[in-house]
Structures are given as C-alpha cells and as structure tokens.
Amino acid sequence: MAVKQRSSRKPPGVGRHAAKGDSNVSEGSEHKSTLKVDWRRIITRIVMMISIMLVVYFTQADKVVPFATQQEVIPKRSVDIACSKDYADELKHFPGCTPVKCGRVIFDSVVTLSEVEALLNIAHRGLSLGGSSGGASILDLHSGALSHGSDFINIYKLEEAKNIFTTEDFKIYSHVKNKIHGAIADHFGINKDKLYLTHPTFFSRIISAPPQTVHDEYWHPHVDKETYTSFHYTSLLYLTDYGHSFDGGRFIFIDKDSNKTVEPRSGRLSAFTSGSENLHYVERVTKGVRYAITVSFTCDPKQAIKDPSLPR
C-alpha cells in the first residue's frame, strides 16, 4: 500500500496566522517551533505498521501445508477435527452413523491400479459422447446425467450409448464403491449397515477451458453439506496424476491456520466428513485433464440410492 507524502505540508495554524500581519506571523513562527511535528517519521511508522499487518495477514491466508503429495505412497494418513454444529439435529435421528468423530483421511492402498484403469476407461467412453463447453464435465452412471454443451442429457437415451457400457463395467464400479464404503465406515467408527450411497455420485473430467456456466466454476470454496444437506461423508477417488496428467487441480482444505493440500494420485482415495469443519475447494486446472470420481454417503436411508446397472 503506497502512502503519498507532501513535502510542503505545514503544521496546523501557520497559513492561518500568516494572513493576519507581522505580529501574528511571529506568533505563528513561535507556535511552529513549539509544536513541530516530524511527519516523515510518523508516515514511515504508519507505512511500516501497515506492511507488517499485510505480511502477517497474507502469510496466514496463503500458508500452504501439504497433506498428501503426489510423490508419496500413503497406506493411510488421517487427522481428526472437531465436528461442526452441522450434525447437531441429526444425532438423535441417525445414531451410529452421524459424525461424532470428524476429520479427513487419505488411503493409497484401498483401490488397485487395475481397478483405476477400468474406471478411467468407463469415464473415457461415457464422456466421449458429451462434455461441457466449459472446463468441468460430469458423468453420473446412476441417473444417466452427462454434461453436454451448457446443459445435461441422459446418456442412457442416446442411441449411440446403447452398447457403450457392459455388465462388467457396473460390476467393477460397485466393487470399488463397496471398498470405499467399508474404508469410510471403518475409519470413522460407524455402523456400515447404517451408511448409504447417496446422490450425486459421479465421474468428473476437468480441463483448462474457460467456464461457460456456473457448473464449470468448481473452484469456489464450499461446504458439501450446505450444497447437499443429505451428505455426511464425502470421498474422492483420483484416476489421474497431479503434475503428470494435469497441472493445477489440487484439492485444498481451508483451515484457520493454513490451507492443507491433497495432490491427486491415481488410486488415491480422499475421504472426509461433509460439514463445515471441512471447507474446501479445487484449484483451477491449468493444463491437461483431471479425472476423478466423487462417491457420496448419507446416514439417511430415505436419501439412499442403489448401485447402477446396465439398462435393458
């Protein structure tokens, strides 16, 4: 921040007294000598104080701490966080499932690379029939939703999609979902039978194209449970690698002391409680293509969805 200095600035009263005659000029001169102010020193100190405040503020706001880098192979890494009040009204409705232990966890050993390759192949085939005109596209095997230009279509209603998926595709999808389901239930100490897959659960493809609709603006900080009230646990399975398949696109948790980053790695599973204790965003992808699957879970059986199956 720049502060302009006036080299000819006068102490209070000088100009006013000078207009009244010689005696008043003398009086003004005496007043000037007794109340002389070192404005340069004051301004220098003000500038210094502002600079320190700005440095402290932006150091805290922009401090980045890696939670999981792409180069690491992490069997399991977790951190517990105090739960927000987002779940308070649900504790009595969904006992044994509603988060009482909140936090985030990384697994690099739950899903195999062959399973990742199979899922990525499904995403490639499905998204080849559509794609957003902006940077972010989704494919939802449950509802059939597929990004198409600035809108969405149902992939299962496309003539050319009738033979694009196989029974084996849906088997591998459900198999990986079950692995994720078990890992989340085990880590957060909840009853697996009371945890349900919920909507939306989908493949995502992000490129560096400029946004065309609000659906393309994935980089805004948000809380999953505020967007989807049924959410209790969110997970992401990465299908491509940060720094190799794409640049940018890191997942960032926003904490009071610093931002914690998760760098996508093929087969990396990131899971966290969906409340405001895990405010987050995704960096804008600047190069390449980022693929992932968002797999969402709820404690509310009314919000449960079934595994997808091959349409008949």
C-alpha positions in Angstrom: 0.0 0.0 0.0 1.5 3.3 -1.1 1.2 6.5 1.1 1.7 9.8 -0.6 3.8 12.4 1.2 3.5 16.2 0.8 7.0 17.8 1.1 5.5 21.3 1.7 2.9 20.3 4.3 2.7 22.9 7.1 1.9 22.4 10.8 -1.5 23.5 11.9 -2.1 27.2 12.1 0.8 28.5 10.0 -1.2 29.6 7.0 -4.0 31.0 9.0 -1.7 33.2 11.2 0.4 34.5 8.2 -2.6 36.2 6.7 -3.1 38.5 9.7 0.1 40.5 9.7 3.7 40.5 11.0 2.9 40.2 14.7 0.8 37.1 14.0 3.5 35.7 11.7 5.9 35.9 14.6 3.3 34.3 16.9 2.8 31.6 14.3 6.5 31.0 14.0 6.8 30.6 17.8 3.9 28.2 17.7 5.6 26.3 14.9 8.8 25.9 16.9 7.0 24.6 20.0 4.7 22.1 18.2 7.0 20.9 15.4 5.8 17.5 14.1 8.1 15.1 12.3 5.6 14.0 9.7 8.2 11.9 7.8 8.8 9.7 10.9 5.1 9.3 11.6 4.3 8.4 8.0 7.3 6.0 7.9 6.0 4.3 11.1 2.4 4.1 9.7 3.7 2.5 6.5 5.8 0.0 8.5 2.9 -1.0 10.6 0.6 -1.5 7.6 3.3 -3.5 5.9 3.7 -5.8 8.9 -0.1 -6.3 9.2 -0.3 -7.1 5.5 2.6 -9.6 5.7 1.1 -11.3 8.7 -2.4 -11.5 7.1 -1.3 -12.8 3.8 1.2 -15.2 5.3 -1.6 -16.9 7.3 -4.1 -16.7 4.4 -1.7 -18.2 1.8 0.2 -20.6 4.0 0.0 -24.0 2.4 0.8 -27.2 4.1 0.9 -30.5 2.0 -1.4 -33.1 3.5 -0.6 -35.6 0.7 1.8 -35.1 -2.2 1.6 -36.9 -5.5 5.1 -38.5 -5.0 4.1 -40.2 -1.7 2.6 -43.6 -1.4 0.4 -43.4 1.7 -1.2 -46.5 3.1 -3.2 -44.3 5.4 -2.9 -40.8 6.8 -5.6 -39.0 8.8 -6.3 -36.0 11.0 -9.2 -35.6 13.5 -11.0 -32.3 13.5 -13.7 -31.1 15.9 -17.1 -31.6 14.4 -19.1 -28.5 13.4 -22.6 -28.0 14.6 -24.0 -29.0 11.2 -24.9 -32.5 12.6 -26.5 -31.5 15.9 -30.1 -32.0 14.8 -29.3 -35.4 13.2 -27.6 -37.2 16.1 -30.9 -38.5 17.5 -32.2 -39.4 14.1 -29.2 -41.4 12.8 -27.4 -42.8 15.8 -24.4 -45.0 15.0 -23.8 -43.1 11.7 -24.0 -39.3 12.2 -20.4 -38.0 12.6 -19.2 -37.7 16.2 -15.6 -38.2 15.0 -14.9 -35.7 12.3 -11.8 -35.3 10.1 -10.2 -36.3 6.9 -8.3 -39.4 5.7 -6.1 -40.5 2.8 -5.7 -44.0 1.5 -3.4 -45.1 -1.4 -4.0 -48.8 -0.8 -7.8 -49.3 -1.0 -8.2 -49.3 -4.8 -5.8 -51.1 -7.1 -4.3 -49.6 -10.2 -6.1 -52.2 -12.4 -9.4 -51.0 -10.9 -8.4 -47.4 -11.6 -7.6 -48.2 -15.2 -11.0 -49.9 -15.6 -12.9 -46.9 -14.1 -10.9 -44.5 -16.2 -11.8 -46.5 -19.3 -15.5 -46.2 -18.3 -15.2 -42.4 -17.9 -13.4 -42.1 -21.3 -16.2 -43.9 -23.1 -19.0 -42.2 -21.4 -17.7 -38.7 -21.6 -16.7 -39.2 -25.3 -20.5 -38.8 -26.0 -20.8 -35.4 -24.4 -18.8 -32.9 -22.4 -19.2 -29.4 -21.1 -18.5 -26.4 -23.3 -16.6 -25.1 -20.3 -14.0 -26.8 -18.2 -15.9 -29.2 -16.0 -17.9 -32.3 -17.2 -19.6 -35.0 -15.3 -21.0 -38.5 -15.9 -23.4 -40.0 -13.4 -24.0 -43.7 -14.0 -26.9 -43.7 -11.5 -29.1 -41.1 -13.2 -27.5 -41.1 -16.6 -26.7 -37.4 -16.4 -24.0 -36.3 -18.8 -22.6 -32.8 -19.4 -23.4 -31.7 -22.9 -22.5 -28.2 -24.0 -24.0 -25.8 -21.5 -26.6 -28.4 -20.3 -27.1 -32.0 -19.4 -28.5 -35.0 -21.2 -29.4 -38.6 -20.3 -26.7 -40.8 -21.7 -29.0 -43.8 -21.5 -31.4 -42.2 -24.0 -28.7 -41.8 -26.6 -28.8 -44.3 -29.5 -25.0 -44.5 -29.7 -24.8 -45.3 -26.0 -26.8 -48.5 -26.1 -23.7 -50.7 -26.3 -21.1 -48.4 -24.7 -21.2 -50.0 -21.3 -21.0 -53.6 -20.2 -22.2 -55.6 -17.2 -18.6 -55.9 -16.2 -18.3 -52.1 -16.1 -21.1 -51.9 -13.5 -19.6 -54.8 -11.5 -16.2 -53.1 -11.2 -17.9 -49.8 -10.3 -20.0 -51.4 -7.5 -16.9 -53.4 -6.3 -14.8 -50.2 -5.9 -17.8 -48.4 -4.3 -18.0 -51.2 -1.7 -14.3 -50.9 -0.9 -14.7 -47.1 -0.3 -17.8 -47.7 1.8 -16.0 -50.1 4.0 -12.9 -47.9 4.4 -15.0 -44.9 5.5 -17.1 -46.9 7.9 -14.0 -48.4 9.5 -12.0 -45.2 9.8 -14.8 -43.1 11.3 -16.0 -45.9 13.5 -19.6 -46.0 12.3 -22.0 -48.8 11.6 -21.5 -49.9 7.9 -25.1 -51.0 7.6 -26.3 -47.5 8.5 -24.2 -45.8 5.9 -25.7 -45.4 2.4 -24.6 -44.3 -1.0 -26.3 -41.1 -2.0 -26.8 -38.7 -4.9 -24.8 -37.2 -6.5 -22.1 -39.8 -7.1 -20.3 -39.2 -10.4 -17.2 -39.2 -12.6 -15.7 -35.7 -13.2 -13.4 -34.5 -16.0 -11.8 -31.1 -15.6 -9.8 -29.3 -18.3 -8.4 -25.7 -18.5 -11.2 -24.3 -20.8 -12.8 -21.1 -19.5 -16.2 -21.6 -17.8 -19.4 -21.2 -19.7 -21.9 -21.8 -16.9 -21.9 -21.9 -13.1 -21.5 -25.6 -13.3 -18.0 -25.0 -14.7 -16.9 -22.9 -11.7 -15.7 -25.7 -9.5 -13.0 -23.6 -7.7 -15.2 -21.7 -5.3 -14.8 -22.6 -1.6 -17.8 -24.5 -0.3 -19.1 -26.9 2.3 -20.6 -30.1 0.8 -23.3 -30.4 3.4 -24.5 -26.9 2.6 -24.8 -27.8 -1.0 -26.4 -31.2 -0.4 -28.0 -31.5 3.1 -28.2 -35.3 2.9 -24.3 -35.6 2.8 -22.5 -36.9 5.9 -19.3 -38.3 4.3 -17.7 -37.3 1.0 -15.0 -39.2 -0.8 -13.0 -38.7 -4.0 -11.1 -41.4 -5.9 -8.5 -39.9 -8.2 -8.0 -41.5 -11.6 -5.1 -39.4 -12.9 -1.9 -37.8 -11.5 -1.2 -34.2 -10.5 1.9 -32.9 -12.2 1.8 -35.6 -14.9 -1.7 -35.8 -16.4 -2.5 -32.2 -15.5 -1.3 -29.1 -13.7 -3.3 -27.3 -11.0 -6.3 -29.2 -9.8 -5.1 -29.8 -6.2 -7.8 -30.3 -3.6 -7.5 -27.7 -0.8 -8.9 -27.8 2.7 -9.2 -24.3 4.2 -8.3 -24.2 7.9 -7.8 -21.2 10.1 -4.1 -21.7 10.5 -3.3 -22.7 6.9 -4.5 -24.4 3.7 -3.9 -28.2 3.5 -3.4 -29.6 0.1 -4.1 -33.0 -1.4 -2.3 -33.7 -4.7 -4.3 -36.2 -6.8 -2.6 -39.6 -7.5 -4.0 -42.5 -9.5 -5.8 -44.7 -7.0 -5.7 -42.2 -4.1 -8.8 -42.1 -2.0 -9.5 -39.0 0.0 -12.5 -39.0 2.4 -13.8 -36.5 4.9 -16.9 -35.6 6.9 -19.1 -33.3 4.8 -19.7 -30.5 7.3 -18.3 -27.0 7.6 -15.3 -28.4 9.5 -14.0 -29.3 6.0 -14.4 -26.1 4.0 -12.6 -26.7 0.7 -12.1 -26.0 -3.0 -10.3 -27.4 -6.0 -7.6 -25.3 -7.7 -8.3 -24.4 -11.3 -6.7 -26.9 -13.8 -4.3 -25.0 -16.0 -3.1 -27.8 -18.2 -4.1 -31.4 -19.1 -7.1 -33.4 -17.9 -8.1 -34.3 -14.4 -10.3 -37.3 -13.8 -11.9 -38.4 -10.5 -15.0 -40.0 -9.0 -17.0 -38.3 -6.2 -18.6 -41.0 -4.1 -21.0 -39.6 -1.5 -22.6 -41.2 1.6 -25.5 -40.4 3.9 -26.9 -41.7 7.1 -30.4 -41.0 6.0 -31.9 -44.2 4.4 -34.5 -42.0 2.6 -31.7 -40.4 0.6 -30.1 -43.7 -0.3 -29.5 -44.7 -4.0 -28.9 -48.1 -5.5 -25.9 -49.2 -7.4 -26.2 -48.5 -11.1 -26.9 -51.4 -13.5 -26.9 -52.0 -17.3 -30.1 -50.6 -18.7 -32.3 -53.1 -20.5 
